[in-house]
């Protein structure tokens, strides 16, 4: 795994349906969050999961 700039890590939000990155946020360590993007298919999946 690549280490980015020292002292700076990014948490990344990935769509768990299509795998595209939705958002990135500064965090204490590199973390991956899973969510759903705004794509109609992914929103449909999101509704099915509830
Ligand atoms: Zn998606």
mmCIF file of the protein (N, C-alpha, C, O) and its ligand, coordinates in Angstrom:
data_MODEL
# 
_entry.id   MODEL 
# 
loop_
_entity.id 
_entity.type 
_entity.pdbx_number_of_molecules 
1 polymer     1 
2 non-polymer 1 
# 
_entity_poly.entity_id                      1 
_entity_poly.type                           'polypeptide(L)' 
_entity_poly.nstd_linkage                   no 
_entity_poly.nstd_monomer                   no 
_entity_poly.pdbx_seq_one_letter_code       
;(UNK)(UNK)(UNK)(UNK)(UNK)(UNK)(UNK)(UNK)(UNK)(UNK)(UNK)(UNK)(UNK)(UNK)(UNK)(UNK)
(UNK)(UNK)(UNK)(UNK)(UNK)(UNK)(UNK)(UNK)(UNK)(UNK)(UNK)(UNK)(UNK)(UNK)(UNK)(UNK)
(UNK)(UNK)(UNK)(UNK)(UNK)(UNK)(UNK)(UNK)(UNK)(UNK)(UNK)(UNK)(UNK)(UNK)(UNK)(UNK)
(UNK)(UNK)
;
_entity_poly.pdbx_seq_one_letter_code_can   XXXXXXXXXXXXXXXXXXXXXXXXXXXXXXXXXXXXXXXXXXXXXXXXXX 
_entity_poly.pdbx_strand_id                 A 
# 
loop_
_entity_poly_seq.entity_id 
_entity_poly_seq.num 
_entity_poly_seq.mon_id 
_entity_poly_seq.hetero 
1 1  UNK n 
1 2  UNK n 
1 3  UNK n 
1 4  UNK n 
1 5  UNK n 
1 6  UNK n 
1 7  UNK n 
1 8  UNK n 
1 9  UNK n 
1 10 UNK n 
1 11 UNK n 
1 12 UNK n 
1 13 UNK n 
1 14 UNK n 
1 15 UNK n 
1 16 UNK n 
1 17 UNK n 
1 18 UNK n 
1 19 UNK n 
1 20 UNK n 
1 21 UNK n 
1 22 UNK n 
1 23 UNK n 
1 24 UNK n 
1 25 UNK n 
1 26 UNK n 
1 27 UNK n 
1 28 UNK n 
1 29 UNK n 
1 30 UNK n 
1 31 UNK n 
1 32 UNK n 
1 33 UNK n 
1 34 UNK n 
1 35 UNK n 
1 36 UNK n 
1 37 UNK n 
1 38 UNK n 
1 39 UNK n 
1 40 UNK n 
1 41 UNK n 
1 42 UNK n 
1 43 UNK n 
1 44 UNK n 
1 45 UNK n 
1 46 UNK n 
1 47 UNK n 
1 48 UNK n 
1 49 UNK n 
1 50 UNK n 
# 
loop_
_struct_asym.id 
_struct_asym.entity_id 
A 1 
B 2 
# 
loop_
_chem_comp.id 
_chem_comp.type 
_chem_comp.mon_nstd_flag 
UNK 'L-peptide linking' . 
ZN  non-polymer         . 
# 
_pdbx_entity_nonpoly.entity_id   2 
_pdbx_entity_nonpoly.name        ? 
_pdbx_entity_nonpoly.comp_id     ZN 
# 
_pdbx_nonpoly_scheme.asym_id         B 
_pdbx_nonpoly_scheme.entity_id       2 
_pdbx_nonpoly_scheme.mon_id          ZN 
_pdbx_nonpoly_scheme.ndb_seq_num     1 
_pdbx_nonpoly_scheme.pdb_seq_num     101 
_pdbx_nonpoly_scheme.auth_seq_num    101 
_pdbx_nonpoly_scheme.pdb_mon_id      ZN 
_pdbx_nonpoly_scheme.auth_mon_id     ZN 
_pdbx_nonpoly_scheme.pdb_strand_id   A 
_pdbx_nonpoly_scheme.pdb_ins_code    . 
# 
loop_
_atom_site.group_PDB 
_atom_site.id 
_atom_site.type_symbol 
_atom_site.label_atom_id 
_atom_site.label_alt_id 
_atom_site.label_comp_id 
_atom_site.label_asym_id 
_atom_site.label_entity_id 
_atom_site.label_seq_id 
_atom_site.pdbx_PDB_ins_code 
_atom_site.Cartn_x 
_atom_site.Cartn_y 
_atom_site.Cartn_z 
_atom_site.occupancy 
_atom_site.B_iso_or_equiv 
_atom_site.pdbx_formal_charge 
_atom_site.auth_seq_id 
_atom_site.auth_comp_id 
_atom_site.auth_asym_id 
_atom_site.auth_atom_id 
_atom_site.pdbx_PDB_model_num 
ATOM   1   N  N  . UNK A 1 1  ? 0.849   -1.210 0.000   1.00 0.00 ? 1   UNK A N  1 
ATOM   2   C  CA . UNK A 1 1  ? 0.000   0.000  0.000   1.00 0.00 ? 1   UNK A CA 1 
ATOM   3   C  C  . UNK A 1 1  ? 0.876   1.248  0.000   1.00 0.00 ? 1   UNK A C  1 
ATOM   4   O  O  . UNK A 1 1  ? 1.852   1.317  0.748   1.00 0.00 ? 1   UNK A O  1 
ATOM   5   N  N  . UNK A 1 2  ? 0.553   2.197  -0.797  1.00 0.00 ? 2   UNK A N  1 
ATOM   6   C  CA . UNK A 1 2  ? 1.314   3.433  -0.862  1.00 0.00 ? 2   UNK A CA 1 
ATOM   7   C  C  . UNK A 1 2  ? 1.055   4.323  0.352   1.00 0.00 ? 2   UNK A C  1 
ATOM   8   O  O  . UNK A 1 2  ? -0.090  4.508  0.766   1.00 0.00 ? 2   UNK A O  1 
ATOM   9   N  N  . UNK A 1 3  ? 2.112   4.861  0.905   1.00 0.00 ? 3   UNK A N  1 
ATOM   10  C  CA . UNK A 1 3  ? 1.911   5.852  1.957   1.00 0.00 ? 3   UNK A CA 1 
ATOM   11  C  C  . UNK A 1 3  ? 1.912   7.235  1.314   1.00 0.00 ? 3   UNK A C  1 
ATOM   12  O  O  . UNK A 1 3  ? 2.807   7.571  0.539   1.00 0.00 ? 3   UNK A O  1 
ATOM   13  N  N  . UNK A 1 4  ? 0.921   8.012  1.639   1.00 0.00 ? 4   UNK A N  1 
ATOM   14  C  CA . UNK A 1 4  ? 0.831   9.353  1.079   1.00 0.00 ? 4   UNK A CA 1 
ATOM   15  C  C  . UNK A 1 4  ? 1.732   10.293 1.876   1.00 0.00 ? 4   UNK A C  1 
ATOM   16  O  O  . UNK A 1 4  ? 2.613   9.832  2.602   1.00 0.00 ? 4   UNK A O  1 
ATOM   17  N  N  . UNK A 1 5  ? 1.529   11.574 1.752   1.00 0.00 ? 5   UNK A N  1 
ATOM   18  C  CA . UNK A 1 5  ? 2.330   12.546 2.485   1.00 0.00 ? 5   UNK A CA 1 
ATOM   19  C  C  . UNK A 1 5  ? 2.318   12.255 3.986   1.00 0.00 ? 5   UNK A C  1 
ATOM   20  O  O  . UNK A 1 5  ? 1.297   11.890 4.568   1.00 0.00 ? 5   UNK A O  1 
ATOM   21  N  N  . UNK A 1 6  ? 3.458   12.426 4.565   1.00 0.00 ? 6   UNK A N  1 
ATOM   22  C  CA . UNK A 1 6  ? 3.594   12.094 5.978   1.00 0.00 ? 6   UNK A CA 1 
ATOM   23  C  C  . UNK A 1 6  ? 2.637   12.930 6.837   1.00 0.00 ? 6   UNK A C  1 
ATOM   24  O  O  . UNK A 1 6  ? 2.554   14.151 6.708   1.00 0.00 ? 6   UNK A O  1 
ATOM   25  N  N  . UNK A 1 7  ? 1.933   12.238 7.699   1.00 0.00 ? 7   UNK A N  1 
ATOM   26  C  CA . UNK A 1 7  ? 1.017   12.924 8.607   1.00 0.00 ? 7   UNK A CA 1 
ATOM   27  C  C  . UNK A 1 7  ? -0.327  13.234 7.995   1.00 0.00 ? 7   UNK A C  1 
ATOM   28  O  O  . UNK A 1 7  ? -1.222  13.746 8.667   1.00 0.00 ? 7   UNK A O  1 
ATOM   29  N  N  . UNK A 1 8  ? -0.470  12.924 6.710   1.00 0.00 ? 8   UNK A N  1 
ATOM   30  C  CA . UNK A 1 8  ? -1.753  13.207 6.077   1.00 0.00 ? 8   UNK A CA 1 
ATOM   31  C  C  . UNK A 1 8  ? -2.348  11.917 5.531   1.00 0.00 ? 8   UNK A C  1 
ATOM   32  O  O  . UNK A 1 8  ? -1.731  11.212 4.732   1.00 0.00 ? 8   UNK A O  1 
ATOM   33  N  N  . UNK A 1 9  ? -3.539  11.632 5.977   1.00 0.00 ? 9   UNK A N  1 
ATOM   34  C  CA . UNK A 1 9  ? -4.221  10.435 5.495   1.00 0.00 ? 9   UNK A CA 1 
ATOM   35  C  C  . UNK A 1 9  ? -5.595  10.830 4.987   1.00 0.00 ? 9   UNK A C  1 
ATOM   36  O  O  . UNK A 1 9  ? -6.162  11.848 5.382   1.00 0.00 ? 9   UNK A O  1 
ATOM   37  N  N  . UNK A 1 10 ? -6.103  10.005 4.114   1.00 0.00 ? 10  UNK A N  1 
ATOM   38  C  CA . UNK A 1 10 ? -7.419  10.308 3.571   1.00 0.00 ? 10  UNK A CA 1 
ATOM   39  C  C  . UNK A 1 10 ? -8.355  9.128  3.770   1.00 0.00 ? 10  UNK A C  1 
ATOM   40  O  O  . UNK A 1 10 ? -8.012  7.980  3.488   1.00 0.00 ? 10  UNK A O  1 
ATOM   41  N  N  . UNK A 1 11 ? -9.524  9.436  4.254   1.00 0.00 ? 11  UNK A N  1 
ATOM   42  C  CA . UNK A 1 11 ? -10.570 8.433  4.267   1.00 0.00 ? 11  UNK A CA 1 
ATOM   43  C  C  . UNK A 1 11 ? -11.329 8.575  2.967   1.00 0.00 ? 11  UNK A C  1 
ATOM   44  O  O  . UNK A 1 11 ? -11.632 9.689  2.537   1.00 0.00 ? 11  UNK A O  1 
ATOM   45  N  N  . UNK A 1 12 ? -11.632 7.479  2.351   1.00 0.00 ? 12  UNK A N  1 
ATOM   46  C  CA . UNK A 1 12 ? -12.320 7.549  1.066   1.00 0.00 ? 12  UNK A CA 1 
ATOM   47  C  C  . UNK A 1 12 ? -13.670 6.836  1.145   1.00 0.00 ? 12  UNK A C  1 
ATOM   48  O  O  . UNK A 1 12 ? -13.803 5.781  1.765   1.00 0.00 ? 12  UNK A O  1 
ATOM   49  N  N  . UNK A 1 13 ? -14.657 7.441  0.503   1.00 0.00 ? 13  UNK A N  1 
ATOM   50  C  CA . UNK A 1 13 ? -15.993 6.857  0.476   1.00 0.00 ? 13  UNK A CA 1 
ATOM   51  C  C  . UNK A 1 13 ? -16.222 6.242  -0.900  1.00 0.00 ? 13  UNK A C  1 
ATOM   52  O  O  . UNK A 1 13 ? -16.127 6.922  -1.921  1.00 0.00 ? 13  UNK A O  1 
ATOM   53  N  N  . UNK A 1 14 ? -16.517 4.973  -0.912  1.00 0.00 ? 14  UNK A N  1 
ATOM   54  C  CA . UNK A 1 14 ? -16.681 4.238  -2.167  1.00 0.00 ? 14  UNK A CA 1 
ATOM   55  C  C  . UNK A 1 14 ? -18.106 3.690  -2.265  1.00 0.00 ? 14  UNK A C  1 
ATOM   56  O  O  . UNK A 1 14 ? -18.683 3.238  -1.276  1.00 0.00 ? 14  UNK A O  1 
ATOM   57  N  N  . UNK A 1 15 ? -18.653 3.739  -3.466  1.00 0.00 ? 15  UNK A N  1 
ATOM   58  C  CA . UNK A 1 15 ? -19.964 3.162  -3.683  1.00 0.00 ? 15  UNK A CA 1 
ATOM   59  C  C  . UNK A 1 15 ? -19.849 1.640  -3.653  1.00 0.00 ? 15  UNK A C  1 
ATOM   60  O  O  . UNK A 1 15 ? -19.083 1.054  -4.418  1.00 0.00 ? 15  UNK A O  1 
ATOM   61  N  N  . UNK A 1 16 ? -20.600 1.016  -2.781  1.00 0.00 ? 16  UNK A N  1 
ATOM   62  C  CA . UNK A 1 16 ? -20.484 -0.437 -2.640  1.00 0.00 ? 16  UNK A CA 1 
ATOM   63  C  C  . UNK A 1 16 ? -21.203 -1.170 -3.764  1.00 0.00 ? 16  UNK A C  1 
ATOM   64  O  O  . UNK A 1 16 ? -21.119 -2.395 -3.852  1.00 0.00 ? 16  UNK A O  1 
ATOM   65  N  N  . UNK A 1 17 ? -21.897 -0.451 -4.613  1.00 0.00 ? 17  UNK A N  1 
ATOM   66  C  CA . UNK A 1 17 ? -22.557 -1.088 -5.759  1.00 0.00 ? 17  UNK A CA 1 
ATOM   67  C  C  . UNK A 1 17 ? -21.690 -1.020 -7.011  1.00 0.00 ? 17  UNK A C  1 
ATOM   68  O  O  . UNK A 1 17 ? -21.423 -2.052 -7.626  1.00 0.00 ? 17  UNK A O  1 
ATOM   69  N  N  . UNK A 1 18 ? -21.246 0.173  -7.400  1.00 0.00 ? 18  UNK A N  1 
ATOM   70  C  CA . UNK A 1 18 ? -20.489 0.318  -8.650  1.00 0.00 ? 18  UNK A CA 1 
ATOM   71  C  C  . UNK A 1 18 ? -18.998 0.551  -8.407  1.00 0.00 ? 18  UNK A C  1 
ATOM   72  O  O  . UNK A 1 18 ? -18.203 0.487  -9.345  1.00 0.00 ? 18  UNK A O  1 
ATOM   73  N  N  . UNK A 1 19 ? -18.614 0.818  -7.170  1.00 0.00 ? 19  UNK A N  1 
ATOM   74  C  CA . UNK A 1 19 ? -17.197 0.924  -6.845  1.00 0.00 ? 19  UNK A CA 1 
ATOM   75  C  C  . UNK A 1 19 ? -16.564 2.270  -7.149  1.00 0.00 ? 19  UNK A C  1 
ATOM   76  O  O  . UNK A 1 19 ? -15.350 2.419  -7.003  1.00 0.00 ? 19  UNK A O  1 
ATOM   77  N  N  . UNK A 1 20 ? -17.349 3.252  -7.566  1.00 0.00 ? 20  UNK A N  1 
ATOM   78  C  CA . UNK A 1 20 ? -16.776 4.564  -7.840  1.00 0.00 ? 20  UNK A CA 1 
ATOM   79  C  C  . UNK A 1 20 ? -16.588 5.330  -6.543  1.00 0.00 ? 20  UNK A C  1 
ATOM   80  O  O  . UNK A 1 20 ? -17.351 5.167  -5.590  1.00 0.00 ? 20  UNK A O  1 
ATOM   81  N  N  . UNK A 1 21 ? -15.559 6.170  -6.522  1.00 0.00 ? 21  UNK A N  1 
ATOM   82  C  CA . UNK A 1 21 ? -15.304 6.950  -5.318  1.00 0.00 ? 21  UNK A CA 1 
ATOM   83  C  C  . UNK A 1 21 ? -16.278 8.124  -5.243  1.00 0.00 ? 21  UNK A C  1 
ATOM   84  O  O  . UNK A 1 21 ? -16.445 8.876  -6.204  1.00 0.00 ? 21  UNK A O  1 
ATOM   85  N  N  . UNK A 1 22 ? -16.897 8.259  -4.117  1.00 0.00 ? 22  UNK A N  1 
ATOM   86  C  CA . UNK A 1 22 ? -17.914 9.295  -3.930  1.00 0.00 ? 22  UNK A CA 1 
ATOM   87  C  C  . UNK A 1 22 ? -17.312 10.537 -3.300  1.00 0.00 ? 22  UNK A C  1 
ATOM   88  O  O  . UNK A 1 22 ? -17.568 11.659 -3.735  1.00 0.00 ? 22  UNK A O  1 
ATOM   89  N  N  . UNK A 1 23 ? -16.513 10.319 -2.271  1.00 0.00 ? 23  UNK A N  1 
ATOM   90  C  CA . UNK A 1 23 ? -16.004 11.451 -1.512  1.00 0.00 ? 23  UNK A CA 1 
ATOM   91  C  C  . UNK A 1 23 ? -14.698 11.059 -0.824  1.00 0.00 ? 23  UNK A C  1 
ATOM   92  O  O  . UNK A 1 23 ? -14.402 9.878  -0.640  1.00 0.00 ? 23  UNK A O  1 
ATOM   93  N  N  . UNK A 1 24 ? -13.937 12.066 -0.454  1.00 0.00 ? 24  UNK A N  1 
ATOM   94  C  CA . UNK A 1 24 ? -12.719 11.832 0.310   1.00 0.00 ? 24  UNK A CA 1 
ATOM   95  C  C  . UNK A 1 24 ? -12.663 12.842 1.439   1.00 0.00 ? 24  UNK A C  1 
ATOM   96  O  O  . UNK A 1 24 ? -13.011 14.010 1.268   1.00 0.00 ? 24  UNK A O  1 
ATOM   97  N  N  . UNK A 1 25 ? -12.220 12.375 2.592   1.00 0.00 ? 25  UNK A N  1 
ATOM   98  C  CA . UNK A 1 25 ? -12.162 13.277 3.726   1.00 0.00 ? 25  UNK A CA 1 
ATOM   99  C  C  . UNK A 1 25 ? -10.887 13.050 4.524   1.00 0.00 ? 25  UNK A C  1 
ATOM   100 O  O  . UNK A 1 25 ? -10.423 11.916 4.632   1.00 0.00 ? 25  UNK A O  1 
ATOM   101 N  N  . UNK A 1 26 ? -10.315 14.110 5.083   1.00 0.00 ? 26  UNK A N  1 
ATOM   102 C  CA . UNK A 1 26 ? -9.106  13.962 5.890   1.00 0.00 ? 26  UNK A CA 1 
ATOM   103 C  C  . UNK A 1 26 ? -9.405  13.221 7.180   1.00 0.00 ? 26  UNK A C  1 
ATOM   104 O  O  . UNK A 1 26 ? -10.318 13.585 7.921   1.00 0.00 ? 26  UNK A O  1 
ATOM   105 N  N  . UNK A 1 27 ? -8.628  12.179 7.442   1.00 0.00 ? 27  UNK A N  1 
ATOM   106 C  CA . UNK A 1 27 ? -8.831  11.381 8.643   1.00 0.00 ? 27  UNK A CA 1 
ATOM   107 C  C  . UNK A 1 27 ? -7.507  11.100 9.316   1.00 0.00 ? 27  UNK A C  1 
ATOM   108 O  O  . UNK A 1 27 ? -6.454  11.443 8.779   1.00 0.00 ? 27  UNK A O  1 
ATOM   109 N  N  . UNK A 1 28 ? -7.540  10.487 10.472  1.00 0.00 ? 28  UNK A N  1 
ATOM   110 C  CA . UNK A 1 28 ? -6.333  10.138 11.219  1.00 0.00 ? 28  UNK A CA 1 
ATOM   111 C  C  . UNK A 1 28 ? -5.532  9.072  10.498  1.00 0.00 ? 28  UNK A C  1 
ATOM   112 O  O  . UNK A 1 28 ? -4.301  9.073  10.531  1.00 0.00 ? 28  UNK A O  1 
ATOM   113 N  N  . UNK A 1 29 ? -6.241  8.164  9.847   1.00 0.00 ? 29  UNK A N  1 
ATOM   114 C  CA . UNK A 1 29 ? -5.569  7.093  9.109   1.00 0.00 ? 29  UNK A CA 1 
ATOM   115 C  C  . UNK A 1 29 ? -6.366  6.788  7.852   1.00 0.00 ? 29  UNK A C  1 
ATOM   116 O  O  . UNK A 1 29 ? -7.508  7.222  7.708   1.00 0.00 ? 29  UNK A O  1 
ATOM   117 N  N  . UNK A 1 30 ? -5.758  6.043  6.952   1.00 0.00 ? 30  UNK A N  1 
ATOM   118 C  CA . UNK A 1 30 ? -6.431  5.690  5.702   1.00 0.00 ? 30  UNK A CA 1 
ATOM   119 C  C  . UNK A 1 30 ? -7.565  4.721  5.989   1.00 0.00 ? 30  UNK A C  1 
ATOM   120 O  O  . UNK A 1 30 ? -7.363  3.625  6.511   1.00 0.00 ? 30  UNK A O  1 
ATOM   121 N  N  . UNK A 1 31 ? -8.745  5.156  5.638   1.00 0.00 ? 31  UNK A N  1 
ATOM   122 C  CA . UNK A 1 31 ? -9.930  4.357  5.907   1.00 0.00 ? 31  UNK A CA 1 
ATOM   123 C  C  . UNK A 1 31 ? -10.819 4.337  4.673   1.00 0.00 ? 31  UNK A C  1 
ATOM   124 O  O  . UNK A 1 31 ? -10.872 5.314  3.927   1.00 0.00 ? 31  UNK A O  1 
ATOM   125 N  N  . UNK A 1 32 ? -11.504 3.248  4.460   1.00 0.00 ? 32  UNK A N  1 
ATOM   126 C  CA . UNK A 1 32 ? -12.449 3.164  3.361   1.00 0.00 ? 32  UNK A CA 1 
ATOM   127 C  C  . UNK A 1 32 ? -13.860 3.002  3.918   1.00 0.00 ? 32  UNK A C  1 
ATOM   128 O  O  . UNK A 1 32 ? -14.141 2.092  4.698   1.00 0.00 ? 32  UNK A O  1 
ATOM   129 N  N  . UNK A 1 33 ? -14.723 3.894  3.502   1.00 0.00 ? 33  UNK A N  1 
ATOM   130 C  CA . UNK A 1 33 ? -16.114 3.812  3.897   1.00 0.00 ? 33  UNK A CA 1 
ATOM   131 C  C  . UNK A 1 33 ? -16.932 3.372  2.694   1.00 0.00 ? 33  UNK A C  1 
ATOM   132 O  O  . UNK A 1 33 ? -16.590 3.688  1.554   1.00 0.00 ? 33  UNK A O  1 
ATOM   133 N  N  . UNK A 1 34 ? -17.997 2.654  2.944   1.00 0.00 ? 34  UNK A N  1 
ATOM   134 C  CA . UNK A 1 34 ? -18.852 2.230  1.851   1.00 0.00 ? 34  UNK A CA 1 
ATOM   135 C  C  . UNK A 1 34 ? -20.211 2.885  1.950   1.00 0.00 ? 34  UNK A C  1 
ATOM   136 O  O  . UNK A 1 34 ? -20.841 2.914  3.007   1.00 0.00 ? 34  UNK A O  1 
ATOM   137 N  N  . UNK A 1 35 ? -20.645 3.412  0.813   1.00 0.00 ? 35  UNK A N  1 
ATOM   138 C  CA . UNK A 1 35 ? -21.947 4.051  0.741   1.00 0.00 ? 35  UNK A CA 1 
ATOM   139 C  C  . UNK A 1 35 ? -22.500 3.823  -0.658  1.00 0.00 ? 35  UNK A C  1 
ATOM   140 O  O  . UNK A 1 35 ? -22.031 2.939  -1.376  1.00 0.00 ? 35  UNK A O  1 
ATOM   141 N  N  . UNK A 1 36 ? -23.478 4.603  -1.044  1.00 0.00 ? 36  UNK A N  1 
ATOM   142 C  CA . UNK A 1 36 ? -24.008 4.501  -2.402  1.00 0.00 ? 36  UNK A CA 1 
ATOM   143 C  C  . UNK A 1 36 ? -23.956 5.861  -3.073  1.00 0.00 ? 36  UNK A C  1 
ATOM   144 O  O  . UNK A 1 36 ? -24.254 6.882  -2.452  1.00 0.00 ? 36  UNK A O  1 
ATOM   145 N  N  . UNK A 1 37 ? -23.573 5.871  -4.351  1.00 0.00 ? 37  UNK A N  1 
ATOM   146 C  CA . UNK A 1 37 ? -23.506 7.126  -5.081  1.00 0.00 ? 37  UNK A CA 1 
ATOM   147 C  C  . UNK A 1 37 ? -24.890 7.513  -5.607  1.00 0.00 ? 37  UNK A C  1 
ATOM   148 O  O  . UNK A 1 37 ? -25.888 6.868  -5.287  1.00 0.00 ? 37  UNK A O  1 
ATOM   149 N  N  . UNK A 1 38 ? -24.936 8.551  -6.399  1.00 0.00 ? 38  UNK A N  1 
ATOM   150 C  CA . UNK A 1 38 ? -26.223 9.072  -6.860  1.00 0.00 ? 38  UNK A CA 1 
ATOM   151 C  C  . UNK A 1 38 ? -26.732 8.401  -8.132  1.00 0.00 ? 38  UNK A C  1 
ATOM   152 O  O  . UNK A 1 38 ? -27.773 8.779  -8.669  1.00 0.00 ? 38  UNK A O  1 
ATOM   153 N  N  . UNK A 1 39 ? -26.003 7.421  -8.599  1.00 0.00 ? 39  UNK A N  1 
ATOM   154 C  CA . UNK A 1 39 ? -26.449 6.704  -9.792  1.00 0.00 ? 39  UNK A CA 1 
ATOM   155 C  C  . UNK A 1 39 ? -27.785 6.004  -9.510  1.00 0.00 ? 39  UNK A C  1 
ATOM   156 O  O  . UNK A 1 39 ? -27.951 5.396  -8.453  1.00 0.00 ? 39  UNK A O  1 
ATOM   157 N  N  . UNK A 1 40 ? -28.730 6.085  -10.442 1.00 0.00 ? 40  UNK A N  1 
ATOM   158 C  CA . UNK A 1 40 ? -30.060 5.496  -10.232 1.00 0.00 ? 40  UNK A CA 1 
ATOM   159 C  C  . UNK A 1 40 ? -30.002 4.034  -9.805  1.00 0.00 ? 40  UNK A C  1 
ATOM   160 O  O  . UNK A 1 40 ? -30.748 3.625  -8.915  1.00 0.00 ? 40  UNK A O  1 
ATOM   161 N  N  . UNK A 1 41 ? -29.129 3.239  -10.423 1.00 0.00 ? 41  UNK A N  1 
ATOM   162 C  CA . UNK A 1 41 ? -29.008 1.830  -10.060 1.00 0.00 ? 41  UNK A CA 1 
ATOM   163 C  C  . UNK A 1 41 ? -28.584 1.655  -8.608  1.00 0.00 ? 41  UNK A C  1 
ATOM   164 O  O  . UNK A 1 41 ? -29.070 0.769  -7.905  1.00 0.00 ? 41  UNK A O  1 
ATOM   165 N  N  . UNK A 1 42 ? -27.673 2.513  -8.176  1.00 0.00 ? 42  UNK A N  1 
ATOM   166 C  CA . UNK A 1 42 ? -27.143 2.414  -6.824  1.00 0.00 ? 42  UNK A CA 1 
ATOM   167 C  C  . UNK A 1 42 ? -28.177 2.884  -5.807  1.00 0.00 ? 42  UNK A C  1 
ATOM   168 O  O  . UNK A 1 42 ? -28.281 2.338  -4.709  1.00 0.00 ? 42  UNK A O  1 
ATOM   169 N  N  . UNK A 1 43 ? -28.929 3.891  -6.185  1.00 0.00 ? 43  UNK A N  1 
ATOM   170 C  CA . UNK A 1 43 ? -29.993 4.363  -5.300  1.00 0.00 ? 43  UNK A CA 1 
ATOM   171 C  C  . UNK A 1 43 ? -31.080 3.302  -5.160  1.00 0.00 ? 43  UNK A C  1 
ATOM   172 O  O  . UNK A 1 43 ? -31.689 3.154  -4.101  1.00 0.00 ? 43  UNK A O  1 
ATOM   173 N  N  . UNK A 1 44 ? -31.310 2.570  -6.242  1.00 0.00 ? 44  UNK A N  1 
ATOM   174 C  CA . UNK A 1 44 ? -32.290 1.487  -6.204  1.00 0.00 ? 44  UNK A CA 1 
ATOM   175 C  C  . UNK A 1 44 ? -31.817 0.388  -5.260  1.00 0.00 ? 44  UNK A C  1 
ATOM   176 O  O  . UNK A 1 44 ? -32.593 -0.155 -4.474  1.00 0.00 ? 44  UNK A O  1 
ATOM   177 N  N  . UNK A 1 45 ? -30.533 0.074  -5.356  1.00 0.00 ? 45  UNK A N  1 
ATOM   178 C  CA . UNK A 1 45 ? -29.921 -0.935 -4.482  1.00 0.00 ? 45  UNK A CA 1 
ATOM   179 C  C  . UNK A 1 45 ? -30.019 -0.495 -3.024  1.00 0.00 ? 45  UNK A C  1 
ATOM   180 O  O  . UNK A 1 45 ? -30.298 -1.295 -2.131  1.00 0.00 ? 45  UNK A O  1 
ATOM   181 N  N  . UNK A 1 46 ? -29.788 0.762  -2.814  1.00 0.00 ? 46  UNK A N  1 
ATOM   182 C  CA . UNK A 1 46 ? -29.850 1.320  -1.465  1.00 0.00 ? 46  UNK A CA 1 
ATOM   183 C  C  . UNK A 1 46 ? -31.231 1.107  -0.865  1.00 0.00 ? 46  UNK A C  1 
ATOM   184 O  O  . UNK A 1 46 ? -31.366 0.753  0.306   1.00 0.00 ? 46  UNK A O  1 
ATOM   185 N  N  . UNK A 1 47 ? -32.244 1.325  -1.675  1.00 0.00 ? 47  UNK A N  1 
ATOM   186 C  CA . UNK A 1 47 ? -33.621 1.157  -1.199  1.00 0.00 ? 47  UNK A CA 1 
ATOM   187 C  C  . UNK A 1 47 ? -33.937 -0.319 -0.936  1.00 0.00 ? 47  UNK A C  1 
ATOM   188 O  O  . UNK A 1 47 ? -34.678 -0.652 -0.012  1.00 0.00 ? 47  UNK A O  1 
ATOM   189 N  N  . UNK A 1 48 ? -33.357 -1.202 -1.771  1.00 0.00 ? 48  UNK A N  1 
ATOM   190 C  CA . UNK A 1 48 ? -33.608 -2.626 -1.592  1.00 0.00 ? 48  UNK A CA 1 
ATOM   191 C  C  . UNK A 1 48 ? -32.991 -3.143 -0.293  1.00 0.00 ? 48  UNK A C  1 
ATOM   192 O  O  . UNK A 1 48 ? -33.506 -4.072 0.328   1.00 0.00 ? 48  UNK A O  1 
ATOM   193 N  N  . UNK A 1 49 ? -31.893 -2.531 0.099   1.00 0.00 ? 49  UNK A N  1 
ATOM   194 C  CA . UNK A 1 49 ? -31.191 -2.981 1.303   1.00 0.00 ? 49  UNK A CA 1 
ATOM   195 C  C  . UNK A 1 49 ? -31.886 -2.594 2.602   1.00 0.00 ? 49  UNK A C  1 
ATOM   196 O  O  . UNK A 1 49 ? -31.594 -3.158 3.657   1.00 0.00 ? 49  UNK A O  1 
ATOM   197 N  N  . UNK A 1 50 ? -32.781 -1.658 2.531   1.00 0.00 ? 50  UNK A N  1 
ATOM   198 C  CA . UNK A 1 50 ? -33.436 -1.208 3.765   1.00 0.00 ? 50  UNK A CA 1 
ATOM   199 C  C  . UNK A 1 50 ? -34.591 -2.112 4.139   1.00 0.00 ? 50  UNK A C  1 
ATOM   200 O  O  . UNK A 1 50 ? -35.254 -1.880 5.150   1.00 0.00 ? 50  UNK A O  1 
HETATM 201 ZN ZN . ZN  B 2 .  ? -22.701 3.674  -7.469  1.00 0.00 ? 101 ZN  A ZN 1 
# 
